[in-house]
Amino acid sequence: MQLHIGREIRRIAKQKQVKQIELAEMINTSKQNIYSIYQRKTIETGILVKICRKTTATTPTKPLNFDLSKFKCFSKLHFLT
């Protein structure tokens, strides 16, 4: 089964009680763009890395902590660890 990355991002955000507008502010985009990201089966690597970095570094009260290491394609990227 292929991972639907948008659903995974939405699931984690919901689990961490981070609203769509909060996630948008974290990565400097619009609420509408976050909705669009939630609908995507795939996502550009740059956007995914931005979400991972920004949500971990800038939100100590509600960190999403997206962990790219669980995705095989990212597990060996040293700059993400």
C-alpha positions as CSV (number, residue, x, y, z in Angstrom):
1,M,0.0,0.0,0.0
2,Q,1.3,3.4,-1.0
3,L,1.5,6.1,1.6
4,H,-0.8,9.1,1.0
5,I,1.5,11.8,2.4
6,G,-1.2,14.5,2.7
7,R,-3.3,12.3,4.9
8,E,-0.3,11.4,7.0
9,I,0.5,15.1,7.6
10,R,-3.1,15.8,8.4
11,R,-3.2,12.8,10.8
12,I,-0.2,13.9,12.7
13,A,-1.4,17.5,12.9
14,K,-4.8,16.4,14.2
15,Q,-3.1,14.0,16.7
16,K,-1.0,16.9,18.0
17,Q,-4.0,19.3,17.9
18,V,-2.4,21.7,15.5
19,K,-5.0,23.6,13.4
20,Q,-4.7,24.2,9.7
21,I,-4.0,27.9,10.2
22,E,-1.3,27.2,12.8
23,L,0.5,24.8,10.4
24,A,0.2,27.4,7.7
25,E,1.8,30.0,9.9
26,M,4.6,27.6,10.8
27,I,5.6,27.1,7.2
28,N,4.7,30.6,6.0
29,T,1.9,29.7,3.7
30,S,-1.9,30.0,3.4
31,K,-4.6,27.9,5.1
32,Q,-5.8,27.1,1.6
33,N,-2.3,25.7,0.7
34,I,-2.3,23.5,3.7
35,Y,-5.7,22.1,2.6
36,S,-4.2,21.4,-0.8
37,I,-1.2,19.6,0.9
38,Y,-3.7,17.5,2.8
39,Q,-5.3,16.4,-0.4
40,R,-2.0,15.4,-2.1
41,K,-0.9,11.8,-2.6
42,T,2.6,13.0,-3.2
43,I,4.5,16.1,-2.2
44,E,7.6,17.9,-3.4
45,T,10.6,17.0,-1.3
46,G,11.3,20.6,-0.5
47,I,7.9,21.2,1.0
48,L,8.1,18.0,3.1
49,V,11.5,19.0,4.4
50,K,10.3,22.5,5.2
51,I,7.3,21.1,7.1
52,C,9.6,18.7,9.0
53,R,12.2,21.4,9.9
54,K,9.8,24.2,10.7
55,T,7.3,22.2,12.8
56,T,10.1,20.8,14.9
57,A,12.2,23.9,15.4
58,T,9.6,26.6,15.8
59,T,6.7,25.1,17.8
60,P,7.9,24.0,21.2
61,T,4.4,24.1,22.6
62,K,2.9,22.0,19.8
63,P,5.7,20.2,18.0
64,L,4.5,18.0,15.2
65,N,7.9,16.2,15.0
66,F,7.4,14.9,11.5
67,D,10.0,12.1,11.4
68,L,11.3,11.6,7.9
69,S,13.5,8.6,9.0
70,K,10.5,6.3,8.9
71,F,10.4,6.8,5.1
72,K,13.0,4.6,3.5
73,C,13.9,7.3,0.9
74,F,14.9,9.7,3.6
75,S,16.6,7.4,6.1
76,K,20.1,7.9,4.9
77,L,20.0,11.7,4.5
78,H,22.5,13.0,7.0
79,F,21.3,16.6,7.0
80,L,18.0,15.6,8.4
81,T,19.3,13.9,11.5
